[in-house]
Every structure is written in structure tokens, then in C-alpha cells.
Amino acid sequence: MTLEELQDVCLQLSMPKFTAKQIAQWMYDKHVHSIDEMTNLSKANREKLDSLFCVGSAAPIETNRSKDGTMKYLFPTEDGQFVETVYIPDSDRATLCVSCQVGCKMNCQFCQTGKQGWHGNLTVRDILNQIYTVNQLGAEEGLTPLSNIVYMGQGEPLDNFDNVLKSIQILTADYGWAWSPRRITVSTVGLKTTMRRLLDESECHVAVSLHSPIPEQRLQLMPAEKQFTISDIVALLKEYDWSHQRRITFEYTMFGGTNDSTLHAKELLKLLQGLDCRVNLIRWHRVPDVPLKEVSMTTMEHFRDYLNNHGITTTIRASRGQDIWAACGLLSTSSRTERISENKKTSSQTL
Ligand code: SF4
């Protein structure tokens, strides 16, 4: 809960307003696992809270470790489903790729999560639990602490925007975890209904899934193009200032013989002209039953060099965790979801 929500709870339970700050401190600073540990609250107030709420975290039920050090965790959700979270260490930094939905509605042609379909939104607690728990487990195992969070796991963040935004608020607020928003990136296909809210109501970095500068082809790869075209997305982004600390990146997954030509590079340059941005090229890994081809590293390097030589900073993202199906576009919990579809929803509320 945000501080405002905690204040509402205190009001409803006839507790002083300042109790909300104390509760936030116990949860987000001291990370207690029971309300009874909140010892500066009166016993009566602790009992009131305890009868209605619970605090704490949920451990992953499965962990896979890649030979390159990447870890993939399978977390249970509040409504009895599962999501995957990927921890990516890189010398003295570590990035956590967080999920925000079980499956995804966007149905991008090349993505394993898209094939799974949509099975529900994660709650704020489900989202924050991934971050808190991985950091705790990492500390116990001597792993590099998290330096960055990317909302790039399963699901489309703008399709569960209220919960994603609330999780970012708690991550970045002084009463919460006090992270800089510059350590957080939200990745999106670009949804008309919530894109402007992301830009106005958060200060974190933004990554837009582009994948083709040619509208007809982007539509084939990503049905979301129909609702909000890439030209409209770029036009909206041009209304904002990206020249300071906030960053806009375009993600470009490359498919052999599909979107890797010089024509594509030229169209990209035209599309992004006048926007202070960078491009991140992503290597696609084969997904069963998808008629796309992988691309060679040489082709990716040529594409990168062409864009760099024409003024757009372009990098190739290192592919991590492929051997444990943790690389971009490979996350899926469909077999789990089918097995537990009869699970009952939990009835307890959480703070
Ligand atoms: S690429 Fe992202 S938005 Fe598209 S289907 Fe996969 S998870 Fe959803």
C-alpha cells in the first residue's frame, strides 16, 4: 500500500494518522514479517490490523540458474497462479526483469508469453514481492545487490498500469524504498490509453518495443500497432524532453530476413529523426511454431554500425539466460497456469 492508502486504513480503524508512517517504516524499511513486530503501535491497534491484514513476502517455488549466472525464479501470485522473474548479474551491477501480468494480451507474434494468453493482472504486492524477495535471497547467497529494475518480464505494464504505477511509487517514495526512478525502466508496446500517464505520472526511463519501422510489418509482428501506431507513439514522445536524465530507448528485436535490411535501418532513421533516443538491438531466440528466423551476429553488427554512423546511439543487448528459457521473449508459465487453474483465490488482504 502507498502511504495514502495506509492513512485511509488508519482513518477507518480510528487510529492516529501518523501511525501510517510508522507502518510504512516497519514494512518498507525494517521489512518485518508480522504485524506483531510493529512494536511502537499499541497492542490494541496491532490486533485490529492483524485481524484484517497480513504483511510479509512469498518465496519462489522454483529457481533455475543459467551457466552465465542469470537466475530465473518462479513466484506464486496472490490468486494462485505463477510468474517468472529474471535476475541478471553483470560485474558490479544486477538487473531484475520483473513481470506484471500472468501471460499477456498483446499477442506479439515472436513472444512465448504472448502465446500463453492473458490470465490476470499481478497485484502491487505480487510485483513488489519479486523485487524484495530476490534482493533478500541474493543477500543471503552473497549475490550482487539489485542496481536496476526493468518492467520487461511477462505482461504489458501499461495494461496493468495502476498497479505498476503504485509499485513504482512505493519503490521510489521516501516512505518506501527510496530508489531513484532512474534505476527503473518500464518497457511497453505503447498503449494509447495509458502511455501519456506513464510519461506524466512517473519519472522512470521508458523503453518502447519497436521491432519494425514499417507500419504494415509492425502490425503483423505486434497487433498493438492497430490501436496506437508507432508514428503516433513517436509523435507523443517528441512532446517530452529526453535530453536530460530521463531516457527513451527503442527495443528492436531482429529476425533474419524480416527486419534486418538497410531499408529498415533507413526507415528507422526517418522515424526517429529529431528524437533524443537510443536503439537497443535484441537477438531473437527461436520460439516453437513461430515462422521467424534468427539473425546472425554479423548482420546485427552491420545494422548497429549503420545506425551509429547516422547519429542514433545503438547497442546490441547481450543475450542472457537462454539455456534456462530466461532470455527476452522466452518467459512462459502456461503449463503451470493450466495445472493450477482450479486453485482457489486467497481471501486475506495484504498491506
Ligand atoms: S513481447 Fe511483451 S507485450 Fe508482446 S506478447 Fe510478449 S510480453 Fe506481451
Residues whose N, C-alpha, C, O or C-beta is under 5 A from the ligand:
A	BS01	SF4	C104 M106 N107 C108 C111 T113 G114 G153 Q154 G155 E156 V189
